[in-house]
């Protein structure tokens, strides 16, 4: 199975245990900044972040 590329705002590839999808903090979930794709989320409006904690 080929690994999906991750965006700069992602901490890990999608599906990694201990991570989940969240709204991109840079673009606020719109996927755009200044009429172009958000560089952190790649235009999706979401990023993969770590969840939980000890």
Secondary structure per residue as TSV (DSSP state, phi and psi in degrees):
chain	resnum	aa	ss	phi	psi
A	1	X	-	360.0	129.9
A	2	X	-	-77.9	138.2
A	3	X	-	-80.1	134.5
A	4	X	-	-74.1	142.1
A	5	X	-	-67.4	149.7
A	6	X	-	-107.6	153.0
A	7	X	-	-86.8	160.6
A	8	X	T	-56.4	-28.3
A	9	X	T	-82.7	-8.2
A	10	X	-	-84.2	142.2
A	11	X	S	-92.4	-15.9
A	12	X	S	-163.2	163.6
A	13	X	-	-64.8	152.5
A	14	X	T	-56.5	138.1
A	15	X	T	90.9	-3.5
A	16	X	-	-67.2	129.9
A	17	X	T	-56.3	140.9
A	18	X	T	83.6	10.7
A	19	X	E	-127.0	164.4
A	20	X	E	-157.5	167.6
A	21	X	E	-84.0	140.0
A	22	X	E	-142.3	163.0
A	23	X	E	-65.8	136.5
A	24	X	-	-64.6	124.2
A	25	X	T	-71.7	-22.8
A	26	X	T	-74.8	-44.5
A	27	X	T	-104.8	-2.6
A	28	X	T	69.4	19.7
A	29	X	T	93.4	-1.6
A	30	X	S	-77.3	-26.6
A	31	X	S	83.7	-4.4
A	32	X	E	-130.5	151.1
A	33	X	E	-140.9	126.8
A	34	X	T	51.3	48.1
A	35	X	T	63.3	20.8
A	36	X	E	-136.5	170.2
A	37	X	E	-63.1	139.9
A	38	X	-	-64.3	130.2
A	39	X	T	-70.5	-22.4
A	40	X	T	-79.1	-41.0
A	41	X	T	-105.2	-4.3
A	42	X	T	71.4	18.2
A	43	X	T	94.3	-0.8
A	44	X	S	-82.3	-25.3
A	45	X	S	86.2	-2.7
A	46	X	E	-132.2	154.8
A	47	X	E	-130.9	160.3
A	48	X	E	-99.2	123.0
A	49	X	E	-126.2	160.4
A	50	X	E	-71.0	145.1
A	51	X	-	-123.0	163.2
A	52	X	-	73.5	-150.7
A	53	X	-	146.4	160.2
A	54	X	-	-120.2	360.0
